[in-house]
Amino acid sequence: MPAGKPAGIRCIHLTETNLCAIFDHPDRPKVCADFKADDYVCGNSRDEALILITELEQLT
């Protein structure tokens, strides 16, 4: 996704089990490699994570 993607849109590199298909590949985007999952971003569930990430995206 060279132009990035909005929060809540599924990454084209996610497998059916929600794992990154290019995790150890050199083509993995820097933004993904640099991402650190924290409670204030990920919450306690996938649904909460989508809400929090969407809010953060709207603020930036």
C-alpha positions as CSV (number, residue, x, y, z in Angstrom):
1,M,0.0,0.0,0.0
2,P,2.5,2.6,-1.2
3,A,0.2,5.6,-0.5
4,G,-0.6,4.3,3.0
5,K,-4.1,3.3,4.3
6,P,-6.7,4.7,6.6
7,A,-7.3,3.2,10.0
8,G,-9.8,0.4,9.9
9,I,-8.9,-0.7,6.3
10,R,-7.4,-4.1,6.2
11,C,-3.8,-4.2,5.1
12,I,-3.3,-6.2,1.9
13,H,-0.4,-8.1,3.5
14,L,-2.5,-9.6,6.4
15,T,-3.1,-13.3,6.2
16,E,-6.4,-14.9,7.0
17,T,-5.1,-15.3,10.6
18,N,-4.3,-11.6,10.8
19,L,-0.5,-12.1,10.7
20,C,1.8,-10.0,8.5
21,A,2.7,-12.0,5.4
22,I,5.8,-9.8,4.8
23,F,6.9,-9.5,8.5
24,D,10.6,-10.6,7.9
25,H,10.7,-9.3,4.3
26,P,12.8,-6.3,3.3
27,D,9.7,-4.8,1.6
28,R,7.9,-4.5,4.9
29,P,7.1,-0.7,5.3
30,K,9.2,1.2,7.8
31,V,6.0,2.5,9.5
32,C,5.0,-1.1,10.3
33,A,8.5,-2.1,11.5
34,D,8.6,1.0,13.8
35,F,5.1,0.5,15.2
36,K,5.0,-0.4,18.9
37,A,1.8,-1.7,20.2
38,D,0.8,0.1,23.4
39,D,-2.4,-0.1,25.4
40,Y,-3.4,3.5,24.5
41,V,-3.3,2.4,20.8
42,C,-4.5,-1.2,20.9
43,G,-6.8,-1.3,23.8
44,N,-8.1,-4.7,25.0
45,S,-9.7,-6.0,21.8
46,R,-9.6,-5.7,18.0
47,D,-12.8,-3.5,18.1
48,E,-11.3,-1.2,20.7
49,A,-8.0,-1.0,18.7
50,L,-9.9,0.1,15.6
51,I,-11.7,2.8,17.6
52,L,-8.5,4.1,19.2
53,I,-6.4,4.0,16.0
54,T,-9.2,5.8,14.1
55,E,-9.3,8.6,16.7
56,L,-5.5,8.9,16.7
57,E,-5.5,9.1,12.9
58,Q,-8.2,11.9,12.9
59,L,-6.1,13.9,15.4
60,T,-3.0,13.8,13.3
